[in-house]
């Protein structure tokens, strides 16, 4: 679209924020001068400030401009400019050397969520390495693995959500550890919740913080200690069962294992009844509040329990997610309008057509013949690949430092990082620096747009362009039926290239040009679209920058299973909702019990370590960024500067005033940022938003406020991240 000398390019925002929003880039003389969002037909897919500020990222003076080669020791941050030909020669030579000397498994691809398009990003590098005989992959997602594990164990699927508009059919909505005002969670979610409140539907927010969602969208805020959510959910089940409020007909027809769960909840198993009073001492939530909410949830049917992913990012996070799933089951709030099954919560899945041939391509040779991991749901289709040849993303550092001697499947010799800032975004940042500096790691290559904390530890840095400098296609996130087409708005800046261009050139240098062939990127995108039966007009999608799929009936997950269970079994091993999961019982692991239980995790409020580090740290997503991808945008930094949230009572006992510089520390490291003294967080808990870049001073104190300096590089039993399980202390910073 052209207006005078300005061209408006329809495109979209493509980061891992829970959106996938329409953008319209105003381009004059080849430069983006303004960004607006969807002003078309309903439902509008409107971008937040993150997308609208994106041109500051495109034109940041800190952008990587050309390939760089390390000089000096790895981690010193000293680089020299080299040509693309020189840089790719080094990468190709190192890949071949390491393959020949150690085998393909010694190459670890560390990819992330820095790009969410279908064509560009980690997929191109994976395709290249597969063409060379394979590589070692990671498993687990830092966002949702605990929730995914619990969803598979209970329902056998991750497709457990309802369409957002169905919330208007609810009589009660519980936002548990969920802050959609900031995390978006599909465009239009906040608008739907606002409509629900206007309609008189009660909304309850349960979170250690008085979040923006709680402030704007909720009628009631219930603060809860981090890591104790399962206890409150189980106590709610106790109220419901003892007062005979459960939907027994639903339980008998659609579930297995209720008797075992009831025995645990009532204390018949071990003599401890999981009453509201029992939960109060654990969670900090008053017993009468727990009891009242349980009664409301069971009797104001249909009710929607939205169990957010945040509480599952803890040391035993699967138990929270499983307990939430089971609570929805025993009240019969599944498969009905206005109800909600919790779980993973995907509601709409873009549909691959028979035109794609249904082939997933050859398997990774490095994984061939490897048995499944013991603690994996390998008998169920879907979820995370259970191959034991993979390395958990939280254990990358340990795998580099200890390799096979530490129980890992390989000795890692090369790290290929794409669309990821792993030093910043994985737990235990200082150990990550140690790992990437290790002499046991022969070679590190990073593809990125900025000199991130991870890129500073590379041997070769390759500049990648932004999604406004290339074309791509992005599917919906979890719940809404649409696609975003990212039309290229401007030419690639400096010497940056697409991930696909980089990999094509590498393939040519390594004699495997056939891996990518002669097909253009435009032809690839057309082929991707042709393989999806819900994309019926590619040209219109490209022209408009968005395809809003019409006449899609609202999704009510498990509606068919509930209405006709004989012909529509659940995709579990039993064919029913598994309150008691036999697959989990087979693992014979006390921290992965077959029924959901509250088990006090390490670094919890009651851990003996709390005498040294008495405050519980949570690391939620910020409104001003998407992980670490937007930390360099001045407009967004101005909105909410990085600070540690600290309750007034905790600040007062430490002599800390609002805005004062403080140290947050534990045995893993120390960060120094201002304090935000507020009543919007419960006592005993502190909040440091994830995503701010690691920036250590000469004493090793991080001045950037990287939350993962303080978090562990471990994972939950089912593979979840534990970024919300860490004990810390806060003290005034020393005078400087």
N, C-alpha and C positions, 0 to 999 in steps of 0.2 A: 504494500500500500504506500502511495506517495502523496505527500502534502507539500506543495511548493518544492523546496530543495531538501526536504526531510523525507527519508524513507522509513516507514514503520515496519519492522521485521517481527512477525509473530513467532514466538518461541516459548520456552518454558524454563522453570527453575529445576535443577536436577541434582540436589544434594539430599543427604540422608536425614531429613528433618521430619519425615512423616507426611510431607506434602507431595507435590508434583504439580506446581502451580503455573498458570498461564502468565507469561511475561510478554511485553510488547516493547521492543528496543527501538528507540528513535535514533536514527543514524543520519548524520550530516557530514559530508565530505569524508566518509569512511570511518567516522568516530561516533561512538555511542554517546549521546548528549543527555539522554533521559530514559528512564524505564518506567512504564506503567503496567497495569495488570488487566485482568479480564473485565471487559465492559460489554460483553456479548450477552447471549441468551442465558436464561437460568437452566440449570444451576451454575452460577458463576464460580469459577475456580480461582479465587483471588489470592494473590501473593501477599506475604507479610513483609515487614521491613527488610528481612534478610535478602529476599530476592530483589527488592527494589533498590537496594544499596549495592548490588553486585557490580555495577560499573566501576566502583572504587577498587574492587578486587582486580578487575580486568586491567585497569590502568595504574595499578599500584607501582610505584618506583622500585619496589622490592621484588618484582617479578624476575624469575630466572630468564635470562636473555639468550644464552647460548650454552652449549655443552661445557662441562667443567671436569677437570681431572685433579685428583687430590695431589698435593705436594706436602711433604712433611709427614708427621705421624697421623694416623686416622683419629679423627676427633679434634684435631687442632683447629679445624675450620679454614685451612689454607688451601686454595684451589687456583688452578691456572686455566685460562680459556684454551679450548681445543676445537678443532673442526668436527662436524658431525662424522665425517669419514674416520678421523682418528679415534673418536670416542667409541663408535660402533665396532671398529677393528679391535679395540681393547676388550669390549664386552664379548664379542664373538670368540676371540682367542681364549678368554678366561672360561667361557662356557665349555668350549671344546676341551680345554686342558683338564678342567675339573671332572667332566664326564669320563674322559679317558683314564684319569688317575684314580678316581673314587667311585665312579658310577653316577647315573642320573639322579639317584636318590639323594646325593649330597647337595643338590640344588633345591633350596627352599624358596617357594614363591610366597611372599608375605603381602597379601592384598588387603584392601580395606574398602570403606564406603565413600571414599573421596569423589567418586563418580558413580552415578546411578543410571547412566544410559545403557542401552542394550548392546550397542556396537563398540563403543570405546571403553577403555579402562582395563581391568585385570584380564578380561576374557581374551584379549588379543595376545597378551604375554603367555597365558596358559596354552593357547593354540600353537604358538611358536614352540614352546617347550615340549608339548605333546608331539610335535613334528620331529623332535630330536630324540624321542624315546622316553619321554615322561619326566617327572619331577616329584618332589615331595610337597604335599599340600598341608594346610592347616585344617582343623575342624573346629566347629562352634562359632557362633556369632556373639560378640560382646553385648549386643543389644538384648537378645531374647532367648538364649539357649536354655535357661532354667525353665522358662515358660513353655518353650517348645517341647522339652522333655516331658513335662507334666501333662501337656495337652495330648501328646501321643500316648502316654500311659493311661490316661483316662478315657479319651475318645478315639484314639487311633488315627487322628488327623489334626492338622492345624487350621482347617477351615471350620471355625467355630463361631464366627461373628454374625451379627445381624446388620442390615443396612442402617445407616445413621438415622434416617427418618423414622425408623421403627421405634426409636426412643420416645417418640411422641405418643406411643401406645402404652408406655409404662406408667405405673402409679408411683414408683420409687426408683430413683437412679442413685447407685452408690459408686462414686469415683474413688477407687482404692489405689493409692499410689500413682495417680494419673493426673497429668497437668496439660490437657490438650490446648489450653490457651497459649502455651509456649511450644509444646512439642508438635502441634498441629494435628497429627494423627488423622489425616485426610482433611482436605479443605472442606469447610462447611460444618465441621464438628462443633465448634464453639457456637455457631449460629443456631444449630439444632438444639444444643443444650440451653441456650438463651430462650428459644421458643418453648422448650419444655418447662422452664421455670415460669415463663409468662402464662403458661397453660395451667399452672398450679401443681405441677408434678414436683414432689419434693426431691431435692438433690443434696446428697451428703458427700463430703470430701473427707477422706481418711489419709493423713499424711503427717510426717513430723513437722512440716512447714505449712504455714498459711499461704498457699500458693496463689498465683494470680487467678487460677481457675476457681479455687476455693473462695477467693474474695469477690469475684464477679459472677460466678455461676451457681454457687452452692448456698443452701439455706442453713447448713450446719457444718462446722469443722470439728473433726475429732483428731487431735494429735495422738500419735502412737510412737513408741520407741522403735527405732530401726531394728530389723531382724526378729521382731516378735509378732509379726502379722499373723502367722499361722496360729498362734495361741488364741488370738481374738476370734478368728474364724472358727476354730474348734469350739471355743466357748459359746459362740452363737449357735453352733450345732447342738450343744448341750441344752441350751434354753429351748430350742425348737423340739428336740426329742423328748425332754422331760415334760414339756407342756403339750405334747402330742399335736404339734403344729406341722409335722412333716406331711408330705403328700405320699402316703403309704401305697396308694394304688400305682402311682408313677414309679416309685421305688421297686415294687414287686414286678412290674412289667418290663422296666427298661434298664435295670441296674443289676450288678452282681456285687456281693460283698458288704451289704449294709450291716448285717449282724456283727461282723468283725469290727466295723467302724463304731457301731453303737456301743459295743463292749469296751472299746478304748475310751470313747468320749465319757461314758458313765462311770468309768473306773473299775469295771468288772475285770479288766485285763490285769491291772497292776495295783488296784486299790486307790488310785488318785482320780477323783472325779474332776473333769475339766470344766468347772463351774465358772461363772462370771467373776466370782471372787478370786478364784485361782488365776484367771487371766489378768485381773487387775494388778496383781503384784508383779506380773511379768511385763505387761504392755504399758502400764501407766494410765490406761483408760479406765475410768471409774466403772465399777460393776453394774451400776444402774444404767449407764449409757450403753454398755454392751447388751444388756438384757432388753432394753427398749428397742434398740436397732434390730436385734434378732427377731423380736415379735413383729416389728414393722415389716421386715423383709419377708417373713413367712406369711403374713396376713394381707399385705397390700399387693396382692398378686394381680397382674404380672409386675415383677420387679426386675430391674436390670443391674446386675453386679458387674461393673467394668473393672476387672482386676488388672491394673496396669503392670507393665514389665519391670518398673523400678524396684519394687520390693523383692522381685525374683533375682535381681542382681546382688545376691548376698550369699553367704557361705553355705547355707542350706535352703536356697531360694525355691527349690522344687517343692518343698513342703508347703510354702505359702500358696503357690499356684495350684497344687493338688487340692489343698483345703478349700480354696475358692471354687474350684470346679465341683467338688463334692457338695458344697453348700448349695450351689445352683441345682444340683441333681436331687437332693433330698427335699427341696421345696417345689420341685416340678417346674422350675422356671426355664425350661429348655424346650426349644422347638415350637414356641408359641409367640404370637405377636406381643411385643412389650417385654418379653423375657430376655435372657441372655445367658449363654453357656460359659461365659468367661473363656478360659483356654487361651490359645494363641490369638484368636480374634480376627483371622482373615475372613472377609465377607464376600469379596469379589475376586475371582481369579481370571486373568486374561486367558482366553481360550486358544490353544494351539489347534490348528485344523489338520485334517487328514492330508491336506496339500503339503504339509511339511514332511510327510512320510513317517512321522512318529519315531524317528531314530534319534537317539541321544549321542550317537557317535561311539567310537571305540573307548574302552576303559583305559585308565592310566596304567601303563605297564609296570610302573614302580609299585603299584598296589596289588598287582595280580597275585592271587594265592594267599594274601594276608588274611588271617582270621579276624572276626569281629572283636572289638573291644568288649571286655567282660561287662562293663557298666554301660552297655548300649542297648537300645530297644531294637536289636537286629532282626527280630522276627516280624516287625511291623514295616510296612512299606511307607516311605515318606520320612520326614524328619531329617536328621543328620546322617550322612554316610558313616557307617560304623567301622570302616576299615582301620585296623590297628597300625597301618603304615602311615597314618596321618599324625601330625603333632598338634596338640591343643594350642590355640592361639595364645593362651596365657603362659604356655610353657616354651615359647620360642627362645627366650633368653636362656632358660635352663638347658634346652636342647643344644644350643650353640656352645655353652660352657662345658656341658658334661656328656652330651652325645649318647652313644650306646652304653657307656659305663654308667649313665644315670637312668637307664631303662628306656631310652628313646629308640625309635626304630632305625635311626641313621646318625652318622656324624655329619653335621651340617658344615659345609665348606664354602658355599656361596649363598648369599641372600639377595633375592631380586624383589625389590619393594616397588609396588605400583599402587597408586590411588590410596596411599596409607601413610600415616605419620605415627608409626608404631611406637617409637620412643616416647611420644607424648600421650598416646591413647591406650597403651597397655600398662597394666599394673606394674609397680616397682620400677619407676623410671631410671633410677640410678643403677640398678642391676642391668637394665637394658643397655645403658651406656657402657658398662663393663663388658657386656657380651659383644657388642658391636666393635669395641676396641680390641677384643681378644685376638691373639695371634693364631688361635685355632680356626678362625674364620678367614679364609683366603681372600674373599672378594665380596664387595657390596656395591650393587648398582641401584640407584633410586631414580625413578621417573616422577617428576613433580613440577609444580608451577612456582614454588617458592623454596628458598633455602630453609627448610623446616629443621627442627632439632634432629630429625632422622637423617635428612639430606646432609647435614654437617658431618655425619659419621660415614658417608659413602666414599667409595674410591672413584666412581664415575657418577655424575649427576646429569640427567638428560631432561631438558626443558620440554614440558608438555603444554599444549594450549588449553584454554578454558572452553567450557561448553558454549560460549558465545562466539567462538572462533572455528566451529565445526558443526556439522549436522549430526543428529542422533534421534533416537526414539526412546521414550520412557513410558513404561506401563504404570498403571495405578499402584498405589502403595498397599493398602489393605482392604479398603471398603467401597470405593467409588468406581463406577464403570466409565472410564475414559482413558485416552492416551494423550500424551504430550509429544508433539513433534518439534524438535529443537532446530529450527532453521538457523544456519550460520548467519550471524549478524554482521561480522567484520572479518577481514583477513587476519590470519595468524600474526600475532605480534612478534617482533624480533626474529629469532631463529627457531621458535617453538614449533613442534609438530604434534600431530595426533598420535595416540598410542598405537593405532593401526599402522600409520606411516612408519613409525619407529620399528615395529615388528616386521613389517614387510622388508625394510632395508636390512635388518638383521638376518632375515631368512635368506635374502639374496647373497649376503656375505658368507652364509653357512651352507649354501648349495641346496636349500630346500624351498625354493621359490614356489613350488607346487602347493605348499601348505596354504598359501593365500591366493594363488592363481592370478588371473588378470582381471578379475571382477572388481569394479569400482565400488567405493563406499556407498554411492547412491544406489547401485544395483544390490548391494548387500542389504540396505535398508528396505528396498522394495521386496526383496526375498523374505526378510523377517516379517514384514507386514502381510505378505501373501500366505505365510504360514499360520496366520491367526484369523480364525473365522469371525471374530467380532470386529475386525477392521474391514469394512466393506467399501471404503472410498479413500484410497491412499492420497489421491490428488487433493481432495478436499481437506484431509488432515494436514497435508503439507502446506496448503494455502492458508489455512486458518491457524496453524500451530497447535491445534487441539482437535480431538475427535471425541465428542460427547455421545456415548452410545445410548440410543433411544430405546424405549419400550423394554427396559430390563426390569423384570418384576423385583420388588424388594426381597432381599435375602433374609430368610429366617433359617439359620443353620439348624439342621436336624429335624426340620418340619416333617419330612417324609419318614424318617426313622420313628418319630413319635406317633404319627398318624397311622402308619402301616408297618409295624416293626417286623412282621413275618417276611415281608418282601423287601425290606430296606434295613438290613442289620447295620449296626455301627461297625466301622472298619477296625475294631479291636479283635483280639484273638477269640473272645467269648461272643462277639456280636452285640454286646451290650455296653452301657457305660460302666467302667470298671472302678467302683469305689475301692474294691480290693483287686489289685492287679497281680495276676499270677506271674506275669513276665518279670515284675519287680521282685516277687518272692523268690524266684529262681536265682536271683543275684546273691541272695543270702548276705546282704550288706546292711548292717544296723542303721546306717545313715541314709539308706534308700528303702525305707519300709514299704510293704505292699499297700498299706493304707496311709493316708496323710497323718503325720504326727508333728507335734512341736518338740523340737530337739534344740537345746540351747547351743548356738554355734560358737566357734572361737571368735575372739575379739568382740564379744557381745558385752552388754552392759554389766553382766554378772561374771565375766571372766576375771580371774585374779589379776590379770594385766591392767585392769581398770584402776587399780590403786596407783599405778604409775602414769597411765594415760586415761583419764577419767571421762573423756568426751567421745561420743560416737560421731564419726564422720559420714556424711552422705555427699554424693557427687552427682547431682542431677544435671539435666541438659539446660543450658542457658537460653534466654529469649534472644540474646544478641548473636548467637552463632549456631553452627551445625558442627558438632564435634570440634575439630581444630581448623576447619576449612575457612572460617571467616574471621579468624582472630586478628588479621592484619587490616581490617576495614575500619578506618577512623570513625565513620558515622556510627557504626555499631558499638564500638568501644565507648563512645560518648553516652550511649543509651544506658549502659549498665557496666561501669568499670568493675574489674575483678576485685572481689572482696570476700572475706569470710563472714558468713552469717553467724551471729553469736547472741544467745538470749541475754536479756538485760541482767538477770540474776547471775549468770555465769561471768558476764563482763564485769559486773560490780565487784564480785569476790576476787577478781584478778586485777582490779585497778585499771581497767581498759575502758577508754572513752570511744564513742563513735568516730570513725575516721582515723583513729590512731593506728600506727604501723605495728603489726603483731607477728609473732612467729607461731606457725602451726607445725607440730613436729611429732615424730615417733621414731622408732629404731630404724625405719627405712629412709628417713630424710627429713628435710626442713624446708618450708616455704615461708616467705615474708611478704605479706600483702596487708592492705588496710582492713580494719574491722568494720563490719556493719552491725551495730548493736540494735537489736530489734525484738519486739514481742512476737514476731511472725515465725519464730522457730521455738520449739519446746526446750525447756532446760535440759542440759545434758547432751545436747545434739548440736553439731556445727555443720554448716554447709559450705562447700567450696565447689563452684560450678566446674564441670569438666570442660576441656577444650583450650584453655589458655596455654600458650607456648612455654615450654621449659626454658628457663634463662638463668642458669646458675652463675653466681658471682665467683670471685677467686677463692672464697671459703667453701664453695659448694652449696651455698644457700640459694634456693630458687627464688628469683625475684619476679618471675612471670606468673606465678600462681598455678602451676601445673598440679592438678589434684592427684595425679597418679604417682607423684613423688611419694605419696603417703599410703597408697593402696598396695595390696599384695599381688604377686604374680602367681596366684593359685586359682583354682576353680572349684565350683561346687561338685558334689558327687555325680550329678547328671551332666556336668559340663558347662554350667552357667558361670558368667562373670561374677566376681565378688567385689565390685567397685563400691558397694555400699556397706562393706564390712571392714572397718578399720577403726582402731582406737587411737586417739591423738590427745595432745595437750596444747593449750594455747597460752601464750605469755606475751607481755609487752616486748617489742623488739628492743635490743640494746641500743643505746644512743650511738649515733654515727657522726 
